[in-house]
Amino acid sequence: PKVAFETTLGSFTVELNEEKAPITVANFLKYVEDGSYEGTIFHRIIPGFMAQGGGFNQDMQMVKTYAPIKNEGNNGLNNDRATIAMARTNAPDSATRQ
């Protein structure tokens, strides 16, 4: 599946790898389909490294999350430039919506 993003700086589309990351893709699509990413912001940007978003609205209030998902980090995919991934805490199985 592909998901289109619209931001104040432009639009982009991502392609999700459902074959190698089925749990992560299903989780991400659940948030996309229920509209809960609408109105969220990129709240953490580190130039040359990453941009993190989806967890806070424009008033910096946290938005609701579903239960954390299992880490699929052993699937052969990498966090390379121009890829997306779910953020987590120090706990491996803690990714939710960011």
N, C-alpha and C positions, 0 to 999 in steps of 0.2 A: 504493500500500500504506500501511497504518497500523501503527504500532508503539506498544505500551503500555509505559510505564515505571512501575516501582514503586520508591519511595524511602522513606526513614525519615520524610519529611515529607509523604507522600501519593503519589498516582498521577496520571499525565497521559498523554495519547495524542498522538502526532504523525502528521501525514499527510505522506508523502514525494512529491515531484514527480518521478516517473520520466520524464515526458515532457521536462522541461527539464534534468534532472540525472541522466541514466541511469547514468553511471559512478559518481557519488557514491552514488546510491541502491543500486546493486548492491554496492558496497563495504561500505556500512553494514549492509545486510541479511546479508552474508556473516558479519560479526561477530555480529549478532543471532542468526542461525540456528545458529552453532556454539556459542552460549552463552557466548562470551568476555566479554560485558559483565557477566555475573552476578558479584556480589561486588566490582565496581569502585565507585569513589567520585567525587564531584565534588570535585576537588582544588584548583581555583582558582575563587574566587567574588569578583567585583567588583560590589558592590551598584549597581544602576541601569545596569549595563553587560552583564555576561555571567556564565554559570556554565560551567565547562569540566570535563568528566569523561570516563571511559572508558579512561584510560591507565594508571591505578594501582589496586592493590587496597588493602584496608584497612590493610595494613602498609607502604604507600607504595612497594611494589615495582612496577616497570614490568611490564606484561603484554605478551605476544607481539603482534607486528604482522605483517600481510601487507605486500607491496610497496606503496610510495606510489602514489597515483593522480594522473591528470591533473587540473589545476585547470579547473573548469567555470564560472569566474567571469564569463564573457561570455554567460551564458544568460538575462539579464534578471531573475533573482531577486535579492533584496536581503537583507542581514542586518538585518532589522527586529525589533522587539520580538515575542516569542513565536514566533520561528523557530529552527530549528537549522541548523548548518553544521559543516563539518569544520575543525578547527584545522590549521594548517600552520606550518612554519618560514618563514624569509625566502625560501626557494626556492618558487616558485609551485606546482610539481608535487610537493609533499612531504606531503600529507595522508595519514594512515593510519587511525587508529581513534578519535581524540578529536574 
